């Protein structure tokens, strides 16, 4: 082997060693890259090169092997809003935009970006946004026709059940975590521990069935509750237990000197918790907390089992027509893209929060 060949071999080996931890890792990475290239090429060919575009007409979809874009154009409103009255679908569209805007605003507040609002202002905006969302969907005021909750379908239902449930479950989870770790009131600690362990030990579907079929029976006579409200209540109570354990892990990771120093300065419990303990605890538990939020957001699709038609259910219904039964992949592609983009955004916010957290 000549000197130049030896030098090239050594340089190549240094590159491989710096890029991969071991030869097995290098082989697996290269194989994964090759598979991803093949999958990406086939997806591009199906979605673009062999696709039937909207201006070509839906009749050509039966003979083509690519994606049928006319199906998306024809069924996109049904996928997004389901059986909500067609002439009033601007209302669920406004609700979806409102909830997405509230989420973006909250994420910007967490990242320290403008507009900067105080906590009480954010709480007030969320209370107003939740009330406005239910009012727009229900109607019955300002000339808006009333719509039965049974016809609330698609994207707004997904956002209402996920975003509102997370927004209400997080503060409840914080209170449960604080109650579980405190040692002054044993009853609160035992109650929080029992509630968290029981809720985390029961499958989500079981709790959903209890909320839909048992909760209405526990209400006073002549009192009714819509399936959306019952499901939202159950999701808040369920997700709060998971958020509580995430926050508790952050609380337990704090050195005891933090609270002892605050107590030595004469700070009352709630002021010490709000200004010193909770900010540090939440920063420490951000990875698990963001993971729980994304999981709670995606798990909302399980409500279809109890008869609530979210985005996944309306996508399945969209290709139920005899003329469109072959295009289920196109319908679920819309759902997959939505969940991928929204979950990726939440994940990026969590990474930036962790990166910007003081060490």
Phi, psi and omega in degrees: 000124182289168181294318181295320179294319178297320180294319178295321179295319179294320179295318178296322179293320178297322178295316180295317181295321180289331182272328184232147183282336182202163177301323178297319178296323179296316180295315180296321179294318179294319178295318178297319178297319179296318178297318180296322178296316179297315180296317180296319179294315179296321177295318178296319179294320180290320186276337187236299190292317183256010184282156172259118185274160185304323182283354180273343179098142183289339183295332181285345183296329182294333183260349184268158178257359181260191184290144180259092179293329175302329176296317179298316181296321183287323191250003187297322180292324177291320179298320184281322190236356174061227185269011175301139183313131188300317184287348181246018184287355172293336180290308175296332176295317178295321178297317180297315179296318181298312182292322176295320179295320178296322178294314178299318180297318179296317178297321178294323176296319180294329179274358179079023181261163180285156357282136181276123180237151176283165183298317181294329176291319178295320178298317178296319178296320179293319177298317178294318180295321179294314179297318180293324179297310179294324180293318180295320180290321183281323182073201180087013177213156179053034178081002179280129181293136177293142180234127180296140179303338178299333181265009174277109185228170166076215187300314181299325177294317177301314182291320180295318182284332182267304185294313181293321179297317179294317181298325180273330183283330184296309178297326176295320177296323177297316179297320178295319179295317178296321179293326183285326184272341181287154186241002183279326183237099185296328181296315179297319180295316179294319180298313180297318180297315180296314181299314183296313184293320179294314182295319180287341181269356180251135178301148182298322180297323178297316179293324177296317178297322178296318181294323183282319189254335183261319182304316178299331180287339181274351181282159178299161180299147180064021176244128181240157178222134182288153178302325179297313181295319179296317179294319179298318178299316180295318180296321178298312181294326181287309183292334180300325180293324178288319176297325180298318179291324176297313181293324179298323178298322176291321179296318181288338180279347180286140174293145183295340180297335179297307181288325180295322178293320178295320179292325179293335176276357178085017180287135175292164188302310186291325177291319176298318181294317184289322187264332188241308189284305186298315179304317180290320181295318181293323177297323181287332183258015184303314181304311180290328180292315178296321178297320178293323179294314179295319178296319178295322179296315182284327181291348178300336179297345179292347181294345179297335181294330181262016172093008177266128188266095177270196184298321179295320181291318179293329175296319178294323179290334186294331178257026176278342177295144181303326182281351185236014186291344183272005189239039176293327179298319179297319181294313180288339175296321177299315180295316181297318179296318179299311181294322180295313182293315181292319179292323177296322178295314179298321178295320179294323176297317178298320179295319179291325177296317180293322180293321183275354181292137178295142182273000000 
